[in-house]
Amino acid sequence: LILFNAHLLRVVPHISRRVCLEIMSDTAKLNDLIVRLTESQPKLSELSTLDGDRLANCHLSEIDDGLIRRVLAQKQLLNNKDEQSFLEYVEGGTVLHLLSFIGSEDSCEWILKHNSYPHCVNNNGNTPLHAAVANSQTSCIQVLKYYHSDIY
């Protein structure tokens, strides 16, 4: 964290130390929320409305890449085929893309209830529905269809 803080101050010299700490705090909070959402039995009732609002439109670039790799490893989705699918259907997307890809049905529904946009596209033009279909996550497909997600 100290190295990150020093780097940020070098890159953007006019930024205050307090702002650096707020950015680092937000990143740590996002990482913690992602871990909680991707658990096999997520305790969604423990998360606040503010957490839901923050995650609803969170871009994956805001989350530690190492954390995303650990989540994929825990879900046993790190072989070559799955990694290629991840790069095509999830990378450059939102948290909803990630949750759809790994099959976190309850978390998908929770984040959609907090106004996550089901039609958002990643860098390759794929929606969360594409991500769920690419990884055969039928329960997430049903949730996304209920929230009127489509492939266009």
N, C-alpha and C positions, 0 to 999 in steps of 0.2 A: 504494500500500500504506500509506503514511503517513496519507493521508486516511482510509482505511478504519479503520486503527488508532485514530486520533483519534475518529472517529465512534463506533466500538464502545465506547471508553472513556467517551464522553459519554452514550451510550444506557444502558450498564450500568456505572455508575461503580465498583462493587465488583470488577469483573473486572480481573485483573492483566495487565500488559503481556506477560508470558510466555504467558498463555492466549491473548491476542490474536494473538501471533506463531504459536502452534500452530494456531489456526483458519486464519490466512492461509496457513500452510504446507500444511495439509491441503487447502484449496481449490486451491492451485496444483498440488499433487500430483494431485488429482482431475482438474483440467483437462488436465494432461499425460497422464494415463492415458486419458482420453476421446479425445484426439488420436491416441494410439497405437492404440486399439481401432478407430477409424473409418478408419484408413489402408486403401488398397486391398489391400495385402499385410501385414496386421498380424503383427508378430514376437512372437507370444504366448509363445514359450518364454523371452523375456527378462523377462516379468512374474512377480512372485513370488506365492506362495500368499496372502500378506497382502494384496497388491493385489487379487487375485480376491475374497477375503473382503470387502474394503472396498467393492468395486464391486458385488458380488452384490445388495446391497439398497440401493444408492445411489439416492436420489431426485433427479430432474432439477433440483429447486429448489436443490440443493447445488452445481450447476455454473453457471459463467458463461454467461448467456444469449447474450452476443455470440459465445462459442465455439460454441454450438449452431447459431446462425445461419451461422457460417463453415463448419461441417461440412455443413449443408444446401446452402449455396451451392456447395461443392466437389462435392457429389453431384448438383448441378443440380436441386435439389428446392425451389426458392424461387419458383416461379411462383404465381399466385393459387390455383389448384386444389390444388397440393401444400401450400401454406401452410395452407389451410383444413383439409385432411386432417391435417396435422401438429397443428394446434390441437385437432382433435377426437380423434385417436387416440393422440397422444404426450404433449402438454402435461399436466403434473400427474402424469406417470408415472415410471417408473424408467429406468435406463440400458438395461435389456432392451427397453423400449418403443422407445427411440431406435434401438438396433442392429437391431431387427426392422424398423422403418420404413425405414431406409436400406439394408437388405439385407446387413448384415455377418454372413454365415453363420458363419464361423469364430469371430468374436468372440461371437456369440450362443451357440454351443456351449460356448465356453470359460467364459463367465460362468454358464451353466447348470450346468456341471460344478463350479462354486464355490458351488453351492446358491442360485442366484438363484431366486426363487419364480416359476414360469411362469404362475401364475393371478392375479398382482397386477393391480389395476385402477387406471386413472388417474382424474382428476376426473370424466370422463364415463362411467365404468364400463367402459371398454374395456381388454382384456388385450393383451399383446404380440402374441398371435396375430391379434387384430383389426387391429393396426397393420401387421403383415406382409401380411395379406389386402388391406387398404385400398390398399397401394402395390404390389400384385402381386409380392411378394418370395417366389417359390415355394421357393427353397432355404431361406430362413428358416422358412417354413411347415413344411417337412419336418423341420427340426431341432426346432422347437417341438412338433410332433406326436410326435416321438420321445421327448421329455421330458414327454409326457402333458399338454401345454397344451390347453385347450379354450376354447370361446367363451362358456361360462356362468359 
